[in-house]
Amino acid sequence: MVTIEVALPDRIENDINRLVEQDDFLNREQAIEKLLSLGVSAQKTDDESDEELADDLFTQAVDDQQDPADQDNDSL
């Protein structure tokens, strides 16, 4: 495991201490490791471009649509 030194603003240090005191984490080290992991995973880390993501979302939306004329009308 790599050890690094980081300077944090008082506000963030207080937030981390509060989370540990509330038993959200066992200790400061666990809190910092988990919070950093969440932050890194929230960032876009893959090589897929925004345009490719938009195309995938559009394609999925089109694929999910249904044509009402193609549906059987059992209610009549």
Rosetta blueprint (number, residue, H / E / L):
1 M L
2 V L
3 T L
4 I L
5 E L
6 V L
7 A L
8 L L
9 P L
10 D H
11 R H
12 I H
13 E H
14 N H
15 D H
16 I H
17 N H
18 R H
19 L H
20 V H
21 E H
22 Q L
23 D L
24 D L
25 F L
26 L L
27 N L
28 R H
29 E H
30 Q H
31 A H
32 I H
33 E H
34 K H
35 L H
36 L H
37 S H
38 L H
39 G H
40 V H
41 S H
42 A H
43 Q L
44 K L
45 T L
46 D L
47 D L
48 E L
49 S L
50 D H
51 E H
52 E H
53 L H
54 A H
55 D H
56 D H
57 L H
58 F H
59 T H
60 Q H
61 A H
62 V H
63 D H
64 D H
65 Q L
66 Q L
67 D L
68 P H
69 A H
70 D H
71 Q L
72 D L
73 N L
74 D L
75 S L
76 L L
